[in-house]
């Protein structure tokens, strides 16, 4: 009696991961373009900008493994937005994206529970379409929100020997530079405030200034085309002690024409950019938890750098010289005076010192 057999094979479900293959493919493409001269910047700079592809790969991996649609679609959307932002195609920073879009994840989870986890193809397709529409709508609405409230600020004083400025923004972009000319005005600028935010301002005749952000009331910010943050300009000829403590965002300091005595920057999550003056003598402590620190140095500046990098990467100009306790610039080796001492600390991310 012949045995009858029936073909009971089922379509193979995808069990592998696409994350590692996509990483290899991306690295191969970037290095190939770099070797052929097709990239205008270095391969490593491009790789740093492409890190959100990990989120995109995570989303694709979740879809192929059929792990619902909420998480995978959210990671796909977030990764795409961050890549566009890193290449300045979309005018949002990393932190703008996170603060604006996190509620979409809650919506996506709810849709996935209601439709995506039903054991039908149409339920998964419906959930996919709804989440994509919600994410696209959130991107559109976030860019068309109510503009921030601009508050001008100005302080004048005669006869000050120095100014001690203590700045405590919470979230946003902090930009500092020098006033175009010396005079009685010691500080001038604009505070771009968020919904519900107030800024506590204290200025004493002895030259002590404190600005502290308070009253953040919105979990879904409504920023229009104006970024949150403070734009401040200090008197160029007045010795300045500057302390900045901020939670999330960017700190951008142009010290080219400022007379800095002491500088202290502490940022939780975000990017710090500091443009150093051609000459001067001061000590700076610049600390970040997660993000990037970039120091732009003029040729001929006398620098001594100590660093605590933890999981961060330190990149210096090729002509800097290593010492037992840190690194020094060529001018330091030549015995030049007016030393700038930088103590740099970054837990996760990168520290870059380069010539401007």
C-alpha positions, 0 to 999 in steps of 0.5 A: 500500500503506497503511502500518501503524503500531503505537503503541509509546508507553510510559508516560512516566517522571517526570523532573522534580524535586518539590523546588522545587515543594514549596518554593514550595507550602510557602512559599505556605501559610505566608505565606498563613496568616501574612497571614490571622492564622492563625499564632501565631508569625511566618512566618519562625519557622515556615519555620525549623521546617519546614526538614526538609521539604527532606529529605522532598522529597528522598525523594519526588524519589528515589522518583519518579525511581526511584533505589532505595528505601533513600535516599528512604525514609530521608530521608522518615522522617528529615525527618518525625521532625525536623518533629515534633521541631521542633514539639515533637510528638516529644520528641527533639532534632535530634541525638538523631534523628541519633545514634539512627537512622543505623544504619537507613540501613545496613540500608536500603541492604542491603535495597535492594541485596537486593530493591529493585534487582531489575527487578520491581515486587514486589521494589521493593514488598517493599524498601519495606515492609521499610524502613518496618517497620525505620524504625518499629521503630527509632523505637519501640525508641529511645524504649524504651531503657535509661535513662541513669546519673545521677551526683550531683555536689557541691563545697563550699569556704569562703573562695573569691574566685572559681570557674573552671569548665571544662566539656568534655561531648562530646554531650548537653544542658548546663544551667546555672543558679544555686543557690537560695541562697548557702553553702559549696556552690559547685557542685551537680548531676546528670550524666546519663551515656551507656552507657560514659561516665565524667566526669573530675572535678578540683577544687582548693582555689584554685577551679579546677574541670574536668569532662571527658566520657570513654569514649563506647563506643556508636555506637547510644545507648540513651537512655530518657526521660532525656536525656544531659547535665549539669544544674549549678547554681553559687553565685549570689554567687561570681564565676564564670569559665565555659568550655564546650567541647562537640562536639554537642548543646545548651547552655542557660545561665540567668545571671540570678542568677549573678555572671559575670566571663568566659564562653566557649562553643564548640559544634561542632554544635547550639543555644546559649541564654543568658539574660543577667542584668539587670546585670553587667559581663563579656565573653562569647565565644560560638561555634558552627559549625552551629546556632543561638545565641539570647541572651535579654536583659532590658530595660535591659541595657547591651550591646555586640555584635560578630558574625561570621556567615559564612553565618549570619543575625543578628537583633536587636531593632529598637531596637538601634543599629548602630555601626562595629564592631557593635551596642549596646543603647539603654541603652548609648547613654544612657551606662549603666555595667556593660557586657556585651560579646558576641562572637558567631560562627556559621558556618552557622545563625542568631544571634538576640538578643531581649528576654525 
